[in-house]
């Protein structure tokens, strides 16, 4: 098999076309995401103005903080599932944003392991942390999409990113710049740039996975679905 590859323009172009075809879906998802994710922050702002005992205050603060973490995990899983659905040319529903319980704890496990690996690499003169962040960065997709456990997902990501780490690093920088431009456009631009980026990133995962026969080690022998080269709006 030849060297793995993916084209920045192709994947971002696909993400852009998906966003344009379903812009109001993404706007709805974005508003729901903002409202729900900021509830814990609002509660934290209100708590100091309530006449509460110190013990009650800290109990409520802790509960709200933990709730915020859970909400964040659920929404992150939901966004990845939505992006993968579009890559499979399947129109997701708003409810997909909350479809997280089938992989919640595995996602928590892989997030902890990924964080520890990257932190360890950053302690080792920073560069290894960046390399490992890219190498294992697709682990979340394998947990959510293929049901792998945390350790297997890290290994699968390592196999999939082999030979394309520099390309993935550059792609990550480019996506960050695109989202930054979206924020500069009176913030509303993020409703266009973020969907484009998350769909494009999911497509990169799909394309690289399809070029990684070593994933058979994890029982992933079925060809990965990929959208047609010419985008067709999903009805």
C-alpha positions as CSV (number, residue, x, y, z in Angstrom):
1,X,0.0,0.0,0.0
2,X,1.2,3.5,-0.8
3,X,1.7,6.3,1.5
4,X,-1.4,7.5,3.3
5,X,-2.8,10.8,2.3
6,X,-5.7,13.2,2.5
7,X,-6.3,16.4,0.7
8,X,-6.9,19.5,2.9
9,X,-9.0,21.2,0.2
10,X,-11.2,18.1,-0.4
11,X,-12.1,17.4,3.2
12,X,-12.7,21.1,4.1
13,X,-14.7,21.5,0.9
14,X,-16.9,18.6,1.9
15,X,-17.3,20.1,5.3
16,X,-18.2,23.5,3.8
17,X,-20.8,22.0,1.5
18,X,-22.4,20.0,4.3
19,X,-22.5,23.2,6.4
20,X,-24.2,25.2,3.7
21,X,-26.7,22.5,2.9
22,X,-27.7,22.1,6.6
23,X,-26.9,25.5,8.0
24,X,-30.1,25.8,10.1
25,X,-29.5,22.4,11.6
26,X,-26.1,23.5,12.7
27,X,-27.4,26.9,14.0
28,X,-29.9,25.0,16.1
29,X,-27.3,22.6,17.4
30,X,-25.0,25.6,18.2
31,X,-27.6,27.5,20.2
32,X,-28.6,24.4,22.1
33,X,-24.9,23.6,22.8
34,X,-24.3,27.2,24.1
35,X,-27.4,27.3,26.3
36,X,-26.8,23.9,27.9
37,X,-23.0,24.2,28.3
38,X,-23.2,27.6,30.0
39,X,-25.8,26.6,32.6
40,X,-23.1,25.6,35.1
41,X,-21.3,28.9,34.6
42,X,-24.4,30.9,35.2
43,X,-25.1,28.9,38.4
44,X,-21.6,29.6,39.6
45,X,-22.2,33.3,39.0
46,X,-25.5,33.2,41.0
47,X,-24.3,31.2,43.9
48,X,-22.3,34.0,45.7
49,X,-25.3,36.2,45.7
50,X,-27.5,33.7,47.6
51,X,-27.6,33.5,51.3
52,X,-26.1,30.1,51.7
53,X,-23.9,28.6,54.4
54,X,-20.3,27.9,53.4
55,X,-21.0,24.2,53.4
56,X,-24.1,24.4,51.2
57,X,-22.3,26.8,48.9
58,X,-19.4,24.4,48.3
59,X,-21.7,21.4,47.9
60,X,-23.7,23.1,45.3
61,X,-20.6,24.5,43.6
62,X,-19.0,21.0,43.4
63,X,-22.2,19.4,42.1
64,X,-22.6,22.1,39.5
65,X,-18.9,21.7,38.4
66,X,-19.3,17.9,38.1
67,X,-22.5,18.4,36.2
68,X,-20.7,20.8,33.8
69,X,-18.0,18.2,33.1
70,X,-20.7,15.5,32.4
71,X,-22.5,17.9,30.1
72,X,-19.3,18.8,28.2
73,X,-18.5,15.1,27.6
74,X,-22.0,14.4,26.4
75,X,-22.0,17.3,24.0
76,X,-18.5,16.5,22.7
77,X,-19.6,12.9,22.0
78,X,-22.8,14.1,20.3
79,X,-20.9,16.5,18.0
80,X,-18.5,13.8,16.9
81,X,-21.5,11.5,16.2
82,X,-23.2,14.2,14.2
83,X,-20.0,14.8,12.1
84,X,-19.6,11.1,11.4
85,X,-23.3,10.8,10.4
86,X,-22.8,13.5,7.7
87,X,-19.6,11.7,6.5
88,X,-21.8,8.6,6.1
89,X,-24.3,10.8,4.2
90,X,-26.9,10.3,6.9
91,X,-28.8,13.3,8.2
92,X,-28.6,13.3,12.1
93,X,-31.3,14.7,14.4
94,X,-30.9,17.2,17.1
95,X,-31.2,14.3,19.5
96,X,-27.9,13.0,18.3
97,X,-26.3,15.7,20.4
98,X,-27.3,13.8,23.5
99,X,-26.7,10.3,22.3
100,X,-23.7,9.6,24.4
101,X,-24.5,6.9,26.9
102,X,-23.3,3.9,24.8
103,X,-19.7,5.1,25.0
104,X,-19.7,7.7,27.9
105,X,-17.4,5.8,30.3
106,X,-15.1,4.6,27.5
107,X,-14.8,8.2,26.3
108,X,-14.0,9.3,29.9
109,X,-11.4,6.6,30.1
110,X,-9.7,7.4,26.8
111,X,-9.8,11.2,27.6
112,X,-7.9,10.5,30.9
113,X,-5.3,8.3,29.2
114,X,-4.9,10.7,26.3
115,X,-4.5,13.6,28.7
116,X,-1.9,11.8,30.7
117,X,0.1,10.7,27.6
118,X,0.1,14.3,26.2
119,X,1.0,15.8,29.6
120,X,3.8,13.3,30.0
121,X,5.1,14.3,26.6
122,X,4.9,18.0,27.3
123,X,7.0,17.5,30.4
124,X,9.6,15.8,28.2
125,X,10.7,19.0,26.5
126,X,7.3,19.8,24.9
127,X,8.0,18.3,21.5
128,X,7.1,14.7,22.4
129,X,3.8,16.0,23.8
130,X,2.9,17.6,20.5
131,X,3.9,14.4,18.6
132,X,1.8,12.2,20.9
133,X,-1.1,14.6,20.8
134,X,-1.3,14.1,17.0
135,X,-0.4,10.4,17.1
136,X,-3.2,9.5,19.5
137,X,-5.6,12.3,18.5
138,X,-8.1,10.0,16.7
139,X,-8.6,7.8,19.7
140,X,-12.0,9.5,20.5
141,X,-13.3,8.6,17.1
142,X,-12.5,4.9,17.5
143,X,-14.2,4.9,20.9
144,X,-17.3,6.6,19.6
145,X,-17.5,5.1,16.1
146,X,-16.1,1.6,16.6
147,X,-16.7,0.9,20.2
148,X,-13.1,0.3,21.1
149,X,-11.8,0.4,24.7
150,X,-9.5,3.2,25.8
151,X,-6.2,1.4,25.3
152,X,-7.3,-0.2,22.0
153,X,-8.5,3.2,20.7
154,X,-5.1,4.8,21.5
155,X,-3.3,1.9,19.7
156,X,-5.7,2.2,16.7
157,X,-5.1,5.9,16.5
158,X,-1.4,5.3,16.5
159,X,-1.7,2.9,13.6
160,X,-3.9,5.2,11.7
161,X,-1.8,8.4,12.0
162,X,1.4,6.6,11.1
163,X,3.1,8.4,8.3
164,X,0.8,11.4,8.3
165,X,1.6,13.2,11.6
166,X,3.0,16.3,9.9
167,X,0.0,16.5,7.7
168,X,-2.4,16.1,10.6
169,X,-0.4,18.7,12.6
170,X,-0.7,21.2,9.8
171,X,-4.4,20.4,9.3
172,X,-5.0,21.0,13.0
173,X,-3.3,24.4,12.8
174,X,-5.3,25.3,9.7
175,X,-8.6,24.3,11.4
176,X,-7.7,26.4,14.4
177,X,-7.1,29.4,12.2
178,X,-10.4,28.9,10.4
179,X,-12.3,28.8,13.7
180,X,-10.4,31.9,14.9
181,X,-11.5,33.8,11.8
182,X,-15.1,32.6,12.5
183,X,-14.9,34.2,16.0
184,X,-13.5,37.4,14.6
185,X,-16.6,37.7,12.3
186,X,-18.7,39.1,15.1
187,X,-18.7,35.5,16.6
188,X,-21.6,34.4,14.3
189,X,-19.0,33.2,11.8
190,X,-18.3,30.3,14.1
191,X,-21.7,28.9,13.2
192,X,-20.2,28.4,9.7
193,X,-16.6,27.5,10.5
194,X,-17.0,25.1,13.3
195,X,-19.4,22.7,11.5
196,X,-17.1,22.8,8.5
197,X,-14.1,21.9,10.7
198,X,-15.8,19.1,12.7
199,X,-17.2,17.4,9.5
200,X,-13.8,17.8,7.7
201,X,-12.0,16.3,10.7
202,X,-14.4,13.3,10.9
203,X,-13.8,12.8,7.1
204,X,-10.0,12.7,7.7
205,X,-10.6,10.0,10.3
206,X,-12.7,8.0,7.8
207,X,-10.2,8.4,4.9
208,X,-7.1,7.5,7.0
209,X,-8.9,4.6,8.6
210,X,-9.7,3.2,5.2
211,X,-6.0,3.3,4.3
212,X,-4.9,1.4,7.5
213,X,-5.2,-2.4,7.0
214,X,-3.4,-2.8,10.4
215,X,-6.8,-2.0,12.0
216,X,-7.7,-5.6,11.4
217,X,-5.7,-6.2,14.6
218,X,-8.7,-4.7,16.4
219,X,-11.3,-6.6,14.4
220,X,-12.0,-3.6,12.2
221,X,-12.0,-5.3,8.8
222,X,-15.1,-3.8,7.2
223,X,-14.3,-1.0,4.7
224,X,-15.0,2.4,6.2
225,X,-17.8,4.3,4.5
226,X,-16.8,7.4,2.6
227,X,-18.9,10.1,1.0
228,X,-19.0,10.5,-2.8
229,X,-16.5,12.9,-4.2
230,X,-19.3,15.1,-5.4
231,X,-21.4,16.3,-2.5
232,X,-25.1,15.7,-2.6
233,X,-27.2,17.6,-0.1
234,X,-28.8,15.3,2.4
235,X,-32.5,15.4,2.5
